[in-house]
Amino acid sequence: MSVINHVVLLDVPDAVNSQIVDDALAAIRDLPGRIDGVLAVTAGPDVSIQGLAAGYTHGAIVRLSDPVARQRFLRHPAHVEAVAPLRPLLRRITIVDLGADTPESEENKTHGDR
């Protein structure tokens, strides 16, 4: 099966109350225990030192077990409820889904260590 990394980049205007953002990201981080097939979530503010964030201020990566889990996640009430307060406040949102076969091959493990 193919694991999917659902990558979300958020451009939150400075004027938005940071507590709203923090609460929404905390709710998103809580989804692995609430939605079957959500393996892990990382979510928070951009902390890059490279200066290449292109205006994105926050992000999330949701690791999903397979395409069926992605469908379940996208329409699940816990996900919809978690993102609802934040969506209308965003300047931009970009979402990409990256496929990854598991388990990793030995070649991929070696390249990842470089």
Backbone as CSV, one residue per row, in Angstrom:
resi,resn,N_x,N_y,N_z,CA_x,CA_y,CA_z,C_x,C_y,C_z
1,MET,0.833,-1.186,0.000,0.000,0.000,0.000,0.871,1.240,0.000
2,SER,0.305,2.265,-0.456,1.066,3.498,-0.591,0.672,4.503,0.486
3,VAL,1.636,4.850,1.315,1.431,5.894,2.316,1.339,7.230,1.595
4,ILE,0.512,8.116,2.104,0.360,9.454,1.531,0.729,10.481,2.590
5,ASN,1.582,11.415,2.208,1.909,12.561,3.054,1.129,13.749,2.522
6,HIS,0.132,14.163,3.278,-0.739,15.288,2.930,-0.069,16.539,3.504
7,VAL,0.498,17.360,2.623,1.297,18.517,3.032,0.481,19.788,2.808
8,VAL,0.327,20.570,3.867,-0.505,21.775,3.832,0.358,22.973,4.228
9,LEU,0.387,23.988,3.381,1.097,25.234,3.672,0.078,26.350,3.841
10,LEU,0.213,27.104,4.915,-0.753,28.145,5.265,-0.076,29.507,5.296
11,ASP,-0.746,30.495,4.725,-0.305,31.886,4.791,-1.299,32.612,5.686
12,VAL,-0.925,32.773,6.944,-1.794,33.402,7.940,-1.393,34.866,8.085
13,PRO,-2.310,35.796,7.824,-1.978,37.217,7.994,-1.588,37.540,9.441
14,ASP,-0.706,38.500,9.619,-0.251,38.898,10.956,-1.400,39.328,11.864
15,ALA,-2.454,39.887,11.285,-3.566,40.417,12.070,-4.451,39.326,12.691
16,VAL,-4.284,38.086,12.268,-5.113,36.998,12.788,-4.674,36.671,14.217
17,ASN,-5.648,36.496,15.087,-5.405,36.142,16.479,-4.615,34.830,16.541
18,SER,-3.447,34.859,17.143,-2.586,33.680,17.173,-3.218,32.519,17.939
19,GLN,-4.115,32.810,18.882,-4.769,31.735,19.642,-5.672,30.897,18.731
20,ILE,-6.310,31.523,17.747,-7.139,30.789,16.792,-6.272,29.816,15.998
21,VAL,-5.132,30.296,15.557,-4.199,29.457,14.791,-3.680,28.324,15.667
22,ASP,-3.236,28.650,16.878,-2.703,27.635,17.792,-3.741,26.564,18.105
23,ASP,-4.978,26.975,18.348,-6.049,26.024,18.663,-6.344,25.108,17.472
24,ALA,-6.382,25.686,16.275,-6.650,24.882,15.076,-5.527,23.869,14.842
25,LEU,-4.278,24.294,14.990,-3.158,23.378,14.787,-3.131,22.292,15.861
26,ALA,-3.502,22.635,17.077,-3.572,21.628,18.143,-4.651,20.591,17.824
27,ALA,-5.781,21.040,17.314,-6.857,20.113,16.933,-6.416,19.204,15.790
28,ILE,-5.646,19.747,14.865,-5.133,18.942,13.750,-4.131,17.908,14.276
29,ARG,-3.270,18.313,15.194,-2.307,17.374,15.772,-2.981,16.247,16.548
30,ASP,-4.204,16.461,16.984,-4.958,15.468,17.758,-5.660,14.421,16.878
31,LEU,-5.636,14.596,15.566,-6.404,13.723,14.669,-5.941,12.265,14.615
32,PRO,-4.673,11.925,14.831,-4.302,10.505,14.750,-5.108,9.600,15.680
33,GLY,-5.498,10.058,16.819,-6.295,9.254,17.729,-7.780,9.251,17.418
34,ARG,-8.181,10.071,16.467,-9.609,10.236,16.201,-10.065,9.720,14.842
35,ILE,-9.134,9.590,13.891,-9.498,9.166,12.535,-8.650,7.969,12.146
36,ASP,-9.295,6.863,11.833,-8.593,5.655,11.420,-7.786,5.925,10.152
37,GLY,-6.540,5.507,10.156,-5.677,5.675,8.990,-4.809,6.909,9.033
38,VAL,-5.037,7.804,9.991,-4.147,8.946,10.189,-3.024,8.457,11.094
39,LEU,-1.848,8.295,10.513,-0.729,7.688,11.220,0.017,8.675,12.109
40,ALA,0.175,9.895,11.633,0.919,10.911,12.377,0.611,12.283,11.810
41,VAL,0.765,13.294,12.649,0.582,14.682,12.220,1.679,15.532,12.836
42,THR,2.258,16.375,12.013,3.155,17.428,12.466,2.540,18.737,11.993
43,ALA,2.399,19.695,12.890,1.795,20.978,12.503,2.345,22.082,13.388
44,GLY,2.629,23.237,12.777,3.126,24.350,13.558,3.584,25.495,12.678
45,PRO,4.221,26.479,13.295,4.704,27.643,12.544,5.968,27.303,11.755
46,ASP,6.209,28.062,10.714,7.446,27.935,9.944,8.614,28.369,10.822
47,VAL,9.636,27.541,10.895,10.838,27.878,11.667,12.086,27.811,10.790
48,SER,11.894,27.857,9.489,13.010,27.749,8.561,13.953,28.941,8.688
49,ILE,15.224,28.663,8.485,16.226,29.738,8.467,16.678,30.049,7.043
50,GLN,16.083,29.364,6.054,16.517,29.520,4.675,15.898,30.713,3.958
51,GLY,14.805,31.239,4.473,14.154,32.366,3.823,13.448,32.000,2.526
52,LEU,13.014,30.762,2.396,12.369,30.304,1.165,10.899,29.936,1.366
53,ALA,10.281,30.401,2.433,8.907,30.030,2.753,7.871,30.698,1.855
54,ALA,8.272,31.658,1.050,7.381,32.320,0.080,6.114,32.868,0.720
55,GLY,6.239,33.337,1.956,5.100,33.941,2.630,4.269,32.976,3.462
56,TYR,4.542,31.688,3.357,3.801,30.727,4.178,4.316,30.807,5.606
57,THR,3.394,30.873,6.544,3.742,31.094,7.943,3.603,29.844,8.809
58,HIS,2.788,28.895,8.367,2.512,27.689,9.136,2.344,26.523,8.167
59,GLY,2.379,25.327,8.716,2.168,24.168,7.861,1.805,22.942,8.668
60,ALA,1.409,21.914,7.940,1.085,20.630,8.550,1.430,19.518,7.573
61,ILE,1.848,18.408,8.125,2.039,17.188,7.348,1.223,16.112,8.035
62,VAL,0.280,15.541,7.295,-0.561,14.471,7.817,-0.167,13.202,7.075
63,ARG,0.314,12.218,7.816,0.744,10.940,7.220,-0.438,9.983,7.272
64,LEU,-0.867,9.566,6.079,-2.053,8.716,5.939,-1.659,7.336,5.445
65,SER,-2.329,6.316,5.926,-1.937,4.940,5.622,-2.115,4.559,4.163
66,ASP,-3.102,5.159,3.481,-3.376,4.786,2.091,-4.421,5.747,1.508
67,PRO,-4.730,5.616,0.217,-5.710,6.510,-0.403,-7.107,6.439,0.230
68,VAL,-7.497,5.290,0.727,-8.805,5.176,1.390,-8.806,6.004,2.673
69,ALA,-7.709,5.967,3.408,-7.590,6.776,4.621,-7.638,8.264,4.288
70,ARG,-7.054,8.646,3.160,-7.119,10.055,2.746,-8.562,10.488,2.539
71,GLN,-9.331,9.677,1.846,-10.742,10.011,1.615,-11.492,10.128,2.938
72,ARG,-11.260,9.192,3.843,-11.919,9.201,5.149,-11.523,10.462,5.927
73,PHE,-10.236,10.790,5.922,-9.705,11.961,6.617,-10.323,13.259,6.090
74,LEU,-10.366,13.416,4.773,-10.832,14.672,4.182,-12.282,14.999,4.540
75,ARG,-13.112,13.986,4.673,-14.525,14.241,4.962,-14.917,13.990,6.416
76,HIS,-13.975,13.542,7.228,-14.280,13.221,8.621,-14.658,14.492,9.400
77,PRO,-15.716,14.422,10.210,-16.144,15.599,10.979,-15.052,16.195,11.868
78,ALA,-14.173,15.371,12.424,-13.101,15.903,13.280,-12.135,16.770,12.477
79,HIS,-11.831,16.369,11.237,-10.962,17.169,10.368,-11.668,18.454,9.952
80,VAL,-12.903,18.321,9.504,-13.676,19.489,9.062,-13.796,20.505,10.202
81,GLU,-14.072,20.022,11.397,-14.204,20.893,12.570,-12.877,21.550,12.940
82,ALA,-11.785,20.816,12.805,-10.469,21.358,13.171,-10.054,22.516,12.269
83,VAL,-10.333,22.418,10.979,-9.867,23.446,10.044,-10.875,24.582,9.833
84,ALA,-12.122,24.383,10.209,-13.177,25.369,9.935,-12.879,26.773,10.458
85,PRO,-12.402,26.945,11.686,-12.166,28.314,12.169,-11.028,29.027,11.430
86,LEU,-10.109,28.262,10.886,-8.907,28.837,10.277,-9.084,29.200,8.811
87,ARG,-9.800,28.370,8.087,-9.897,28.540,6.625,-10.274,29.938,6.166
88,PRO,-11.319,30.553,6.705,-11.692,31.877,6.183,-10.697,32.987,6.506
89,LEU,-9.766,32.720,7.406,-8.794,33.729,7.820,-7.515,33.710,6.999
90,LEU,-7.338,32.668,6.205,-6.087,32.488,5.469,-5.995,33.393,4.247
91,ARG,-4.796,33.861,3.993,-4.533,34.591,2.759,-4.390,33.593,1.613
92,ARG,-3.680,32.473,1.890,-3.472,31.415,0.891,-3.348,30.082,1.600
93,ILE,-3.676,29.042,0.859,-3.428,27.679,1.318,-2.978,26.874,0.110
94,THR,-1.948,26.080,0.296,-1.469,25.183,-0.757,-1.414,23.785,-0.159
95,ILE,-1.955,22.824,-0.907,-1.977,21.442,-0.435,-1.444,20.544,-1.534
96,VAL,-0.494,19.687,-1.168,0.000,18.659,-2.081,0.010,17.336,-1.332
97,ASP,-0.264,16.277,-2.049,-0.212,14.932,-1.485,0.945,14.196,-2.135
98,LEU,1.873,13.758,-1.312,3.059,13.062,-1.792,2.931,11.579,-1.477
99,GLY,3.063,10.759,-2.497,2.993,9.318,-2.299,4.334,8.765,-1.867
100,ALA,4.289,7.743,-1.055,5.515,7.081,-0.602,5.212,5.609,-0.408
101,ASP,5.990,4.763,-1.048,5.824,3.329,-0.849,6.533,2.920,0.434
102,THR,5.949,2.006,1.154,6.573,1.490,2.366,6.620,-0.020,2.285
103,PRO,7.537,-0.707,2.906,8.654,-0.109,3.638,9.673,0.481,2.686
104,GLU,10.513,1.367,3.218,11.528,1.997,2.382,12.528,0.959,1.897
105,SER,12.974,1.165,0.676,14.016,0.284,0.155,15.346,0.653,0.797
106,GLU,16.281,-0.260,0.759,17.616,0.022,1.300,18.258,1.186,0.563
107,GLU,17.986,1.302,-0.751,18.560,2.398,-1.527,18.044,3.740,-1.013
108,ASN,16.741,3.855,-0.742,16.187,5.106,-0.237,16.739,5.443,1.140
109,LYS,16.927,4.443,1.990,17.495,4.692,3.320,18.904,5.240,3.198
110,THR,19.690,4.679,2.283,21.055,5.141,2.088,21.080,6.568,1.592
111,HIS,20.242,6.917,0.610,20.209,8.271,0.084,19.721,9.269,1.124
112,GLY,18.825,8.834,1.996,18.303,9.729,3.020,19.338,10.100,4.069
113,ASP,20.397,9.311,4.170,21.423,9.577,5.173,22.486,10.571,4.716
114,ARG,22.420,11.005,3.484,23.448,11.905,2.959,23.359,13.271,3.546
